[in-house]
Amino acid sequence: MKTMRIELRASPAEKDAFEQCAEIAGMTLSVWMRTCLRQSAVRELEEASQPVPFLSMKRV
């Protein structure tokens, strides 16, 4: 369940690029950012031999 909100500060050029990428991927900006952040978190945590908390969540 998604209940938390995260704010991000970006330059206008970064925001434009992120929106363009989300559109290309066929996603909303929010979904695209969450997908990218999750992928980065998995990579970083696994490289550091740390557990990935959201991967251990029960899936339904």
C-alpha positions in Angstrom: 0.0 0.0 0.0 1.4 3.4 -1.0 0.9 5.8 1.8 4.0 8.0 1.8 4.7 11.0 -0.3 8.2 12.1 -1.4 9.0 15.5 -2.8 11.7 16.1 -5.4 13.3 19.3 -6.4 14.5 19.5 -10.0 15.5 22.0 -12.5 13.0 22.9 -15.3 15.2 21.0 -17.8 15.4 17.9 -15.6 11.6 18.0 -15.1 11.1 18.3 -18.8 13.4 15.4 -19.5 11.7 13.2 -16.8 8.3 14.0 -18.3 9.5 13.1 -21.7 10.9 9.8 -20.5 7.7 9.0 -18.7 5.7 9.7 -21.8 8.0 7.6 -24.0 7.6 4.7 -21.4 3.8 5.2 -21.4 3.7 6.0 -17.7 2.7 8.8 -15.6 5.6 10.9 -14.2 4.9 9.5 -10.7 5.0 5.9 -11.9 8.1 6.4 -14.0 10.0 8.0 -11.1 8.9 5.3 -8.7 10.0 2.6 -11.2 13.4 4.2 -11.7 13.9 4.7 -8.0 13.0 1.1 -7.2 15.4 -0.2 -9.8 18.2 2.0 -8.5 17.5 1.0 -4.9 17.6 -2.7 -5.8 20.9 -2.3 -7.6 22.5 -0.2 -4.8 21.3 -2.3 -1.9 22.2 -5.6 -3.6 25.7 -4.3 -4.5 26.1 -3.4 -0.8 24.9 -6.9 0.2 21.9 -5.3 2.0 18.4 -6.6 2.0 15.9 -4.8 -0.2 12.9 -4.2 2.2 10.2 -3.8 -0.5 11.2 -7.1 -2.2 10.4 -9.0 1.0 6.9 -7.6 1.1 4.2 -10.2 0.5 2.8 -10.0 -3.0 -0.9 -10.7 -3.7 
